Amino acid sequence: MSNLAPTSSPSTLQLGHLESHSRVRVAVIGGGPAGSFFSYFFLELAERVGLDAQLDVFEPKNYARGGPAGCNMCGGVVSESLVQMLATEGINLPATVVAQAIDSYVLHMDVGVTRIKTPLQEMRIAAVYRGAGPRGAPENTWSSFDHFLLDRAVAKGARVVPERVQSVTWNESRPQLKTREGTSGTYDFLVVATGVNGAALKMFEGLGLNYQPPGTSKTYIAEFFLGRETMEKYLGHAMHVFLLNLPRLEFAALIPKGDYLTFCLLGENIDEALVQSFLNSAEVRQCLPPGWQRPEKFCHCSPRITTSGAVHPFGDRVVFIGDCGMARLYKDGIGSAYRTAKAAARTAVMEGIARGHFHRHFRPLCEAIRRDNLVGKLIFAFTRQIQHHRFARQAMLRMITREQQGCGAPRMSMVLWDTFSGSASYGDVFLRTLHPFFWCRLLWECLRSLRARPLN
């Protein structure tokens, strides 16, 4: 047994080669979306090519449980583009998993409020629970999104091992896993889908992979019970987004989910002072019932979110996917899990499991996400400038309002819709802003805002 990374040549690490000798054993650490997507696609491809494979998913959490015990710490918004891609894969989200269908975004600023309707007039954005609902919610009200995905993988042949992996070492150039409960096994291929919350990634520091975890920042997510009638009256079927001039706050949203309201704050190390400033703002208070106060006990967490991708997210017989590999900045983390998991599964089955195979066939996707995130940082920097200048906020509001009234093409509306929902890449969003009519209208509205009285 050794802690040094294997040095096998690519030809000895092809799954086709392993197939001719014995059953291929695959271990997946983490049963969240990334791990479930990989298991689903790997086993589907293995069946197509006649590969005899055993796949074990190590996941200590039971996602069918409510509260923190079954939650995967996420705002739980599935973009419309991902909903459509899952449907093409034969994965249709049932009504019991979708806690709320979102039909529009309501943008709140100190200069006014405007509604951005879904471009296709369809309710395709799904608000879901990553577990079976918040702490204290009635049982069997909702089905867990993560549990649903893991069940799809099990239906393909995956075996769930409800134990926490404690250590990873090399055994004759193959990864060997040991759990806290004492279970030990050697595998031909290891997939790491642990996310970035917790200490699991420390297991890979001394394995000679040169892997460096992603950069992260602390966020804030909370679930508040309001009741279905109150939710319908004050929030409807819209996701409420806030562009407020609060330091370190990049994005904030109120997401309706049946009887509960999800608060989601993203930015630079969200702390209690910033949370309190957000809750006390007039723009947030007007979305809530009069006199509403944050209860003493409620379901909340402060998970970490990636701000940069991992370095060297693959090696011989090992690949890192989802948040612990490469994920989209701030938005559509579930979509990133889908894309990286599918690319890793296709590479492993169709090409091989050596570092060279992943470098040629998996790395291009990682680099595309990395480049897109750089564009995303430019977009959020531009958004921060709008947040800091009142006349710019007024200009944005005027421009969106005109577009939603049918006056001209919805250029700003589409930019914000895709930025909020994560339905398009940051590159596509940026290209839309390069249209000359976009800037002509925005500059015109800025001039009007500088000369006019403040909007009501």
KOLVEX-811564 format. One record per residue: residue in one letter; x, y, z of N, C-alpha, C, O in turn. Coordinates in steps of 0.1 Angstrom, whole numbers, plus 2048, in hexadecimal, padded with zeros to 3 digits. Example, Ala and Ser with C-alpha at 12.3 -4.5 7.8 and 13.67 -1.06 7.14 Angstrom:
<vexpas>
A8847C784E87B7D384E8847DF84E88E7DF855/S8807EA8478897F584788180084F88680B850/
</vexpas>
This chain:
<vexpas>
M8097F480080080080080980C80081380D807/S8058177F880D8237F780482F7F67F982E7F2/N80A83A7F98038477F880884F7EB80385A7E9/L8108487E381484E7D780A84B7CC8048417CB/A8088557C37FE8537B88038497AE8108477AD/P7FA8417A87FF83679F80583C79380384778F/T80E83478D81583978181383077581B82E76C/S80782977580482076A80282875D7FE83475D/S8068227528048287457F68287417EE81F746/P7F18317387E38327347DE82572F7D2822731/S7E681D7287E18117227DC80772C7D47FE729/T7E28077387DE7FD7427D380274A7CE7FB753/L7CE80E7487C381474F7B68157477AD81C74C/Q7B681073C7AA8107347A08067397A37FB73C/L79380B73A78980273F7877F67367847EB73B/G7897F77297887EC7207927E172478F7D5723/H79E7E57287A87DB72C7A47D47397A57C873A/L79E7DC74279A7D674F78E7CC74C78D7C2753/E7867CF74377A7C774077E7B973C7777B0740/S7897B873578C7AA7307927A173B794795739/H7947A774779A79F75279179D75E790792763/S78A7A77627817A676E7777B176E7777BA765/R76E7B17777647BB77976B7C877D7737C8786/V7677D377876C7E077B7657E57887587E5789/R76D7E97927677EE79E7697FD79F77580279E/V75E8047A175F8137A17598187AE74F8137B3/A7608217B575B8277C17588367BF76083D7B8/V74D83A7C47498487C374784E7D173F8487D9/I74F8577D574E85D7E27448697E17488747DC/G7388687E772F8737E672386F7DE72486C7D2/G71786F7E470B86B7DD7028777D96F68757D7/G7078837D970088F7D56FE88F7C67008857BF/P6FA89A7C06F789B7B17038967A970188E7A0/A70F89B7AC71B8977A471D8887A471F88279A/G71D8827B071F8747B271486C7AB7178617A5/S7088707AD6FC8697A76FC86A7986FA860791/F6FF87679370087878470A86F77E708868774/F71686F78472186677F71D85877F71F851775/S71785378A71484578B70984178170A83777B/Y70084A77F6F58487756FB8467676F883D760/F70485076370985075571484575371483F749/F71C84375E72683875C71F82B75A723823751/L71682776270F81A76170781975470680E74E/E7018247506FA82474370482173870181972F/L70F82873771982672D71F81872E722812724/A72281473A72880673C71F7FB7367237F2730/E7127FD7387087F37337097F37247087E971D/R70A7FF71E70A80070F7167F97097147F36FE/V7227FA70F72E7F47097307E670F73A7E070B/G7287E17177297D471D7347D372773B7C8728/L7367DD72F7417DE73973B7D87467307DD74B/D7417CE74C73D7C97597427D276474E7D2767/A73A7D976B73E7E37757367E278272A7E0782/Q73D7E478D7377E579A73A7F379F7467F77A0/L7307FB7A27318097A772C80B7B47208087B7/D73480F7BE7308117CC7308207CE73A8277CC/V7258267D37248347D77258357E671C82F7ED/F72F83B7EC73183D7FA72A84A7FE72F8557FB/E71F84980571785580971185281770784A818/P71685982271185682F70385D8326FC85883A/K70086782A6F386E82C6E88678266E986081C/N6DC86882D6D08638276C886F8226C187682A/Y6C88718156C187C80F6B287C8106AB88680D/A6AD87181469E86F81669A87582368E876825/R6A387982C69F87F83969E88E8386A489482F/G6968938406948A284169E8A884A6A58A1851/G69F8B68496A98BD8516B78BB84D6BA8B6843/P6C18BF8566CF8BF8536D48B18506DD8AF848/A6CE8A68566D28998546D28948456D988C841/G6C889A83E6C78968306CA8A18266C889F81A/C6CE8AD82A6CF8B88226DD8B981C6E78B5823/N6DF8BE8106EC8BF80A6F08CD8086F98D1800/M6EA8D68106EE8E48126EF8EB8056FA8EE800/C6E48EF7FF6E38F67F26D68FD7F16CC8F97F6/G6D69087E96C990F7E76BF9077E06B39097E2/G6C38FE7D76BA8F57D16B28FA7C56A68F97C5/V6B99017BC6B29067B06B88FE7A46C48FF7A2/V6AF8F879C6B48F17906B08F97846A48FC782/S6BA8FD77C6B89067716AF9007666AF8F3766/E6A990875E6A19037546A88FB7496A38F1744/S6B58FF7476BD8F773D6C08EA7426C18E073B/L6C38E97506C68DB7556B98D37566BA8C7753/V6AE8D97596A18D175869F8CB74B69B8BF74A/Q6A28D27406A08CD7336AB8C27306A78B8729/M6B78C47346C28BA7316BF8AD7386C18A3733/L6BA8AE7456B68A274C6AB89B7456AB88E745/A6A18A274069689C73969B89472D69688972A/T6A58997266AB89271A6B288571F6B487C717/E6B788572B6BE8797306B486F7366B886573B/G6A787273669D86973B69B86B74A695863751/I6A087775069F87A75E69588675F69989175E/N68888276267E88C76367B88F772677885779/L67C89B77667989E78466A89C7876628A3781/P66789479065989279465389E79C65B8A57A2/A64689F79D6408AA7A46448AA7B36448B47B9/T64689E7B964989D7C76578A27CA65A8A67D5/V6608A37C066D8A97C266E8B87C06758BF7C7/V6668BD7B76658CC7B465C8D27BF6508D17BE/A6638D97C965B8E07D36548EC7CE64A8F07D3/Q65A8F27C46538FE7BE6589007B06648FF7AD/A64F9037A665390679965491579864B91C79C/I65F91B79266192979265D92E78466292977A/D65593878465093E77765694C774654951769/S65D95277D66295F77B66C96378666D95C790/Y67496D78367D97378D678981790674988787/V67898579D6749927A16819997A66879947B0/L6859A379F6929AA7A368F9B67AC6879BE7A9/H6959B67B86939C07C26A09C87C36AB9C37C5/M69E9D67C26A99DF7C56A39EB7CD6969EC7CE/D6AB9F37D26A69FE7DA69FA087D1698A117D7/V6A1A087C469AA127BB68DA0C7B5686A137AE/G68AA007B867D9FA7B367E9EB7B26879E57B5/V6729E67AD6719D77AB66B9D579D6639DC798/T6709CA79766B9C678A66B9B77896739B078F/R6629B27816619A477F6669A07716639A6767/I66E99577067499076466D982762670979769/K66598175765E97575566796B74D67096F746/T66495E74F66B95474866A95673965F959734/P67595673167595972366B95171B665956712/L66994471F66093B71765293A71E64A931719/Q65094272864394172F64093373463492F734/E64A92C73964891F73E64F91E74C65992574E/M64A91675564F9157626599097626558FE766/R66590C75E66F90175C67A9017676828F8768/I67B90C76F68590C77967F90678567490978A/A6868FC78B6818F47966888F87A36948F87A4/A6818FB7AD6868FD7BB6848EF7C26798EA7C3/V68F8EA7C768F8DC7CD6958DD7DB69D8E67DE/Y6938D27E269A8D07EF6A48C57ED6A28BB7E6/R6B08C87F26BB8BE7F16B98B37FA6BF8A87F8/G6B28B58056AE8AA80E69F8A980D6998AC803/A6988A481768A8A28176838AD81E6788AC823/G6898B981D6828C582368A8CA82F6928C3835/P6868D783468D8DD83F68A8D584C6818CD84D/R6928D98566908D48646828D886867E8E4868/G67A8CE86D66C8D18726618D08686568D186B/A6658CE85B65B8CD8516548BF85265A8B5856/P6478BE84F6408B184F6468A784764B8AA83C/E64789B84B64D89084364588D83763988F836/N64C88882C64688482063F88F81863688D810/T64389C81B63D8A78146448A880663D8AA7FC/W6518A88066598A97FA66289D7F9666897803/S66689A7ED6718907EA67E8987E867E8A27E2/S6898927ED6968987EB69B8977DD69A88D7D7/F6A08A27D86A68A27CA6B28997CA6B48917C1/D6BB89A7D46C78917D46C38837D66C987A7CF/H6B98807DE6B58727DF6AF86C7D26B18617CF/F6A88757CB6A28717BE6AD86D7B56AC8637AE/L6B78767B46C28737AB6CA8667AF6CD85E7A6/L6CC8647BB6D38587C06CB84C7BD6D18417BA/D6BE84D7BE6B58427BB6B783E7AC6B68327A8/R6B88487A36BA8467956C783E7936C883578A/A6D184179A6DE83A7996DD82C79E6E2822798/V6D682A7A96D481C7AE6CC8147A46CE8087A3/A6C281A79E6BA8137946C380E7886C0804782/K6CE8157866D881177B6E18067806E8800778/G6E280478D6EA7F97926F47FE79D6FC7F67A1/A6F480B7A16FD80F7AB6FA8097B86EE8077BB/R7048077C17028027CE70680D7D87118127D8/V6FD8117E16FF81C7EA7058167F76FF80D7FD/V71181B7FB71781780871582281271C82D810/P70D82181C70A82C82571482E82F71182E83B/E72183082B72C83283473483D82F734841824/R73C84483974484F83675284A83375884383C/V75884E82876684A82576F85282E76F85E82F/Q77984B83478285183E79085383879785C83B/S79484A82F7A184B8297A284581B79A83C818/V7AB84B8137AD8468067BC8448047C484D807/T7C18388007CF8357FE7D082D7F17C682A7EA/W7DC82A7ED7DF8227E17E38147E57EB8127EE/N7DD80B7DE7E07FD7E07E37F77D27DA7F47CB/E7F07F57D07F47F07C37EF7F87B77E97F37AE/S7F18057B97ED80F7AF7DE8117AD7D98177A4/R7D680B7B77C880D7B67C38147C37C98117CE/P7B981C7C27B48237CE7AD8197D87A58117D4/Q7B181B7E47AA8137EF7A381C7F87A98257FD/L7978197FB78F82180478C81981178B80D812/K78C82181C78881C82977E825830781831830/T77482083576982883B76B82884A773821850/R76483185176483285F75F825866763822871/E75681F85F7508128647598068637567FB867/G76580885B76E7FE85A76E7F784C7767EE84A/T7647FA8447647F48377707F882E77380482E/S7767EF8277827F281F7807EB81277B7E0811/G7857F28077847EC7FA78D7F37F07907FF7F1/T7927EB7E779B7F17DC7937F17CF78C7E87CB/Y7957FC7C878C7FF7BC7968027B07A18067B2/D7908007A47978037987978127957A081778F/F78C81979A78A82779678382D7A17798287A7/L78783A7A47818417AF77C84F7AA7838567A3/V76F8527AD76985F7AA7668667B77608617C0/V76B8727B876987B7C475F8857C176088E7B8/A7548857C874888E7C67448937D47388937D7/T74D8977DC74A89A7EA7458A87EC7418AC7F8/G7468B17E27438BF7E574F8C67EC75A8C07EC/V74C8D17F17578D97F87548DC80775B8E380D/N7498D680C7468D881A74A8CB8217478C081D/G7518CD82C7568C28337658C083076B8C7829/A76B8B683777A8B483677E8A882D7898A482E/A7758A382577889781D78389981378B890811/L7858A580E78F8A880479D8A780A7A78A6802/K79F8A88177AC8A681D7B289881B7BE89681D/M7A988F8187AE8818167B788080A7BF876809/F7B788A8017BE8887F57CB8917F47D18927EA/E7CE8978007DA8A08007E78987FE7F089E7F8/G7E888C8037F58858037F587A7F97FD8707FB/L7ED87A7EF7EC86F7E57F48717D97F48697D0/G7FB87C7D880387F7CC7FC8837C08018817B5/L7EF8887C17E788C7B67E989A7B17E589E7A7/N7F08A27BA7F18B17B77E48B87B77E38C37B1/Y7DA8B17BD7CC8B77BD7CC8C37C77D18C17D3/Q7C68CE7C37C48D97CC7B58DD7CC7B08DF7C2/P7AF8DD7D87A08DF7D979C8ED7D37A58F67D3/P7908EF7CF78B8FC7CA78C9077D578B9037E1/G78D9137D178B91E7DB77C91F7DE77391D7D6/T7799237EB76B9237EF7689307F77719387FB/S75B9337F975693E80174A939808742931803/K74793F81473C93B81C72F94281772F94E815/T72493B81771794081370E93F81F71193B82A/Y70194181C6F79408266EA93B8206E5941816/I6E49318266D792C8216CE92982D6D3923837/A6C292D82C6B892B8376AA9288326A792C827/E6A392083A69591C83668C92184168D91E84C/F68292983D67892F84666A92A84266692B837/F66292684C65592284A64C92E84964B936853/L64493083F63A93A83D62C93583B62293C83E/G62B92983661E92483261A92782461E93181E/R61391E81E61191F80F60992B80C60C932802/E5FF92F8135F793A8105FF9478115FE950808/T60794881B61095481C61A95581161D95F80C/M61F94980D62994980262394D7F56299557EE/E6169487F361094C7E660D95B7E660E9627DC/K6099617F260596F7F26119787F16109827EA/Y61C9757F762897E7F763397B7ED63A9847E8/L63496F7E963F96B7E063A9647D36419657C9/G62F95E7D36299577C763294C7C26389457CA/H63494B7B563C9417AE6499477A964F9417A0/A64D9527AE6599597AA6659577B36639567BF/M6709577AE67D9587B66809677B768296E7AD/H68296B7C368497A7C669497C7C769A9767D0/V6999847BE6A79877BE6AA9957C26A299E7BF/F6B59977C96B89A47CF6C69A97CA6D09A27CC/L6C69B57C56D39BC7C26D49C87CB6CF9D37C8/L6DA9C67D76DB9D07E16E99D47E36F39CC7E0/N6EB9E07E76F89E67E96FE9E27F77009EB7FF/L7009D57F97059D08057139CA8027149C27F9/P71D9CE80A72B9C980772B9BA8097259B4811/R7339B38007369A580072A99D7FB72B9907FA/L71F9A37F871399B7F371299B7E47109A67DE/E7149907DE71498F7CF70698C7CA7029917C0/F6FE9847D16F197F7CD6E997B7D96EE9747E2/A6DD97E7D96D397A7E36C69777DD6C197E7D4/A6BF96D7E26B29697DD6AA9637E86AE95D7F1/L69D9657E669295E7ED68C9547E46869587DA/I68C9477E868793D7DF67B9367E567C9307F0/P66F9377E06639307E56649217E366791D7D8/K66091A7ED66090B7EC6549067F5656902800/G6489067EF63D9017F663990A802636916801/D63A90480E63790B81A64391381F64291B829/Y64F91181A65B91781F66192181565F920809/L66992A81B67093481367F932816684932821/T68793080B69592F80C69C93C80A69A9437FF/F6A49408136AD94C8126BB94680D6C093D813/C6C094D8036CD9487FD6D69557FB6D295D7F3/L6E19568016EA9618006F895C7FB6FD953802/L6FD9617F070995D7EB71396A7EA70E9757E8/G71F9677ED7299727EC73696F7F373A9637F3/E73C9797F97499777FF74897580E74697E816/N74896881274896482073C96B82873F974830/I73096682572496C82B72596983A72795E83E/D72397484272397285071597785670D97C84E/E7149768637079798697049888686F898C866/A70E99186870B99F8677059A28596FC9AA858/L70A99C84E70599E8416F79988406EF99E839/V6F598C8466E89868456DD98F84C6D3991846/Q6E19958576D899E85E6D59AA8566CA9AF856/S6DF9B08506DD9BC8476D49B983C6CB9C1838/F6D59AD8366CC9A982B6BE9A88306B59AD82A/L6BC9A183B6AF99F8406A89AC84469C9AD844/N6B09B58496AA9C284D6A89CC8426A29D7844/S6AC9C98366AB9D382B69C9D48276949CA828/A6989E082368A9E381F6869DA81467A9D6813/E68F9D780A68B9CF7FF6889C180267F9BB7FC/V68E9BC80D68B9AE81167E9AE8196759A6818/R67D9B88226719B982B6649BA82365A9B5828/Q6649C18186589C28106539B58096489B4805/C65C9AB80965899E80365299580E64D98A80A/L65399981A64F99082564299682C6409A282B/P63B98D83462F99283B63399D84563E99D84A/P62A9A784762D9B28506309AC85E6299A4863/G63B9B186463F9AD8716469A087264999B87D/W64A99A86765198D86765E98F86E66699886B/Q66298587666F98587D67597787B66E96D87B/R68297787A68996B87968796388668A968891/P68295688568094E89168D94A89869894B891/E68C9478A46989438AB69E9358A66AA9348A5/K69592C8A369991F89D69491E88F68891F88C/F69D91B88669A9198786A59118726B0910877/C6A390B8666AC90385F6B590C8576B191384E/H6C290C85A6CC9148526D990E8526DD90585A/C6E29138496EF90E8486F89188416F392283B/S70591784270E92083C718918833724917837/P71491282871D90982072791281972591E817/R73190B81573B91280C73890F7FE7339047FA/I73B9197F57389187E774591B7E074D9237E5/T7489157D57549177CE7559247C774B9297C1/T76192A7C87649377C176F9357B677193E7AE/S7759297B677F9267AC7809177AB77C9107B4/G78491179F78490379D7908FC7A379A9037A7/A7908EF7A479B8E77AA7A68E77A07A58E9794/V7B28E57A57BE8E379D7C18D479C7C18CD7A6/H7C38CF7907C68C178D7BA8B87937BD8B079B/P7AE8BA78D7A38B27937A28A478D79789F78C/F7AD89E7897AD8907857BB88B7857C5892786/G7BC87E7857C98777857C78697807BC86677B/D7D18607817CF85277D7C584C7877C784C793/R7BA8477817AF8407897A78487927A084379A/V7A98567917A185F79A79C86B7937A487078A/V79086F79578B87C79078288279A77B87C7A1/F78389079A77B8987A377089F79B7738A6791/I76489E79F7598A47977508AD7A07518AC7AD/G7478B579A73E8BD7A27468C87A97508CD7A4/D7418CD7B57478D87BC7568D67BF75E8DF7BF/C75A8CA7C27688C77C67718C67BA77D8C57BC/G76B8C77AE7738C77A27728D479B77B8DD79D/M7688D67937668E378C7578E678C74F8DE787/A7538F27917458F679174390478C74D90C78D/R73790778873491478373491E78F72F91B79A/L73992A78D73993579772B93979B72393E793/Y7289377A871C93B7AF70F9347AA7069327B2/K70E93179D70192C79770291E79270D91978E/D6F79177936F590B78C6FF90078F7058FA787/G7028FF79C70B8F47A17068E679D70F8DE79A/I6F98E479D6F48D77996F78D478B6FA8C9787/G6F68DF7826F98DE7747078DA77270A8D2769/S7108E077A71E8DD7797218CF77D7298C8777/A71A8CA78771B8BC78B7178B378071E8A977D/Y70D8B67797088AE76E7128AE7637158A375D/R7188B975F7218BA75472E8B37577338AB74E/T7348B57627418AF76673F8A0768748898764/A73489C76E73188E77073088676373587B761/K72888C75A72688574D73388474573687A73F/A73B88F74574888F73E75288574475987E73D/A75288475175B87A75875786C75575F863752/A74A86975574585C75274885874474C84C742/R74686173B74885E72D75785B72A75B852723/T76086373176E86172F77285473577A84D72E/A76D85074177184474776D83873F77582E73D/V76183773A75C82C73376182B724765821720/M76183671D76483670F77383870C778834701/E77A83E71678984171379283A71C79A832718/G79083C72979983673379A83E740793848741/I7A183974A7A183F7577AF84375B7B2845767/A7B88457517C584B7547C585A7547BC86074E/R7CF86075A7D086F75A7CF87574C7C987F74A/G7D686E7437D68737357C887372F7C587C727/H7C08697327B386872C7AB8747317A387B729/F7AB87773E7A48827447A988F73F7A289973D/H7B689073D7BC89C7387B78A072A7B48AB727/R7B58967227B08987147A189A71379D8A170A/H79A89271B78B89271978389872477789B722/F78889A7307818A073B7868AE73E77E8B7741/R7938B073D7988BE7407928C97377908D473C/P78F8C772A7898D272277D8D772877B8E3727/L7748CF72E7688D473476B8DC7407668E7742/C7758D77487798DF75477E8EC75177C8F6757/E7868ED74678C8FA74278190373C78290F73E/A7778FD73676C90573076590C73C76191773B/I76290474775B90A75276491475975F91E75D/R77191175A77A91B76077A92875877993375F/R77B92874B77B93474376D93B74476D948745/D76393474575593A74675494175374E94B754/N75A93B75E75994176B76194F76B75D958773/L76B95076377295D76376996775D769973761/V76196375275896D74D74D97075774997B758/G74996675F73F96876A74497277473C97A779/K75197277775697C78175598A77B753993782/L75798B76E75699876774799D7687449A976B/I73E99476673099776772C99C7757249A5776/F73099477F72D99878C7349A579172E9AD799/A7409A878B7469B478E73E9C078873D9CA78E/F7399BE77C7309C87757249CA77E71F9D5780/T71E9BF7837129C078B7149C879770C9CF79C/R7209C579D7249CD7AA7249DC7A77209E47AF/Q7299E079B7299EE79871B9F47977199FF79B/I7129EC7917049F07916FE9F179F6F79FB7A2/Q7029E87A86FD9E87B57029F57BD6FB9FA7C6/H70E9F97B9714A057C170FA127BC711A1C7C3/H708A137B0704A207AB6F5A207A96EFA187A2/R6EEA2A7AF6E0A2A7AF6DBA2D7A16D1A2779D/F6E1A367996DCA3978C6DDA2D7836D4A2B77A/A6E7A247856E8A1777D6DDA0E7816D8A07778/R6DAA0D78E6CFA047926C1A0978C6B9A01788/Q6C0A1678C6B4A1C7866B3A197776A8A16771/A6BFA1A7706BFA177626BCA0975F6B4A06755/M6C1A007676BE9F17656AF9EF7676A99E875F/L6AA9F577169B9F37746939F87686899F1764/R696A0476368EA0A75868FA0174C6859FE745/M69B9FC74969E9F373D6969E673E68F9E2734/I6969E074A68F9D374B6809D674A6789CE744/T67B9E075166D9E37516679E674365D9E073F/R66F9ED73B66B9EF72D66A9E27256619DF71E/E6749DA7276759CD7206699C47246639BD71B/Q6669C473165B9BB73564D9C07316439B9731/Q64D9CD72D6419D37286409D17186369D5712/G64A9CA7136499C77046509D26FC64E9D16F0/C6579DB70265E9E66FA66C9E16F76759E46FF/G66E9DB6EC67B9D76E767F9C96EC6789C36F3/A68A9C46E668F9B76E96939B66F86999C06FD/P6909AB6FF6939AA70D6A29A67106A599C715/R6AB9B070C6B99AD70D6BE9AD71C6C49A3720/M6BB9B77236BF9B77316B79AC7396BD9A6742/S6AB9AA7366A39A073D6A999273B6AA98A744/M6AD98F72E6B398272C6C19817326C5976737/V6C998B7336D698B73A6D49887486DB97F74E/L6CA98E74F6C898C75D6C297E75F6C5978769/W6B897A7576B296D7586BC9627586BC95A761/D6C596274E6CF95874D6DA9597586DF94F75C/T6DD96575D6E69677686E09617756E795A77C/F6D39647786CD9607846CB9517846CD94A78E/S6C694C7796C293D7786CE9347756CD928779/G6D893976F6E393076B6E092875F6E791E75C/S6D692C7576D292474C6DB9257406DA91D737/A6E392F7406ED9317356FB93473B6FC938746/S70593173371393473871594373970E94B733/Y71F94674272295474372795A736726966733/G72E95172E73395672172795A718728965712/D71C95271871195671070A96371570696B70E/V70A96472370497072970C97C725706987721/F71997B72572298672272098A713720996710/L71F98070A71D9836FC71198B6F97109946F1/R7069887016FA9907006FC99F7036F59A76FD/T7059A170D7079AF71170F9B770670F9C3707/L7159B06FC71D9B76F27149BD6E77199C46DE/H7079BA6E76FF9BF6DC6FE9CE6DE6FC9D36E9/P7009D66D37009E56D46F39EA6D96F39F46E1/F6E89E46D66DB9E96DB6DA9E86EB6D49F06F1/F6E19DD6F06E19DC6FF6E79E87056E29ED70F/W6F39EC7006FA9F77076F4A047036F4A0D70C/C6EEA066F76E7A126F46DCA156FE6DAA20703/R6D4A0A7006C8A0C7096CDA0E7176C7A1671E/L6D7A0671C6DBA087296E1A1672C6DEA1C736/L6E9A1B7226EFA287246E4A337246E5A3D72B/W6DAA3171B6CFA3B71A6C8A3B7276C5A4672C/E6C5A2F72D6BEA2F73A6C6A357456C1A3B74E/C6D4A337446DCA3974E6DCA4874E6DBA4F758/L6DCA4E7426DAA5C7406CDA617456CCA6C74C/R6C2A5A7426B5A5E7476B5A5D7576AFA6675D/S6BBA5375C6BBA5276B6C3A5D7726C0A6177D/L6CEA6176B6D6A6C7716CEA797716D0A8177A/R6C5A7B7686BEA877666B0A8776D6ABA91771/A6AAA7B76F69DA7A77469DA797836A7A76789/R691A7A78868FA7879768FA6979A68DA61790/P692A657A6692A577AA685A507A767BA567A8/L686A447A267AA3C7A0673A387AD679A377B7/N665A377AC65EA317B765FA227B7659A1C7C0/
</vexpas>
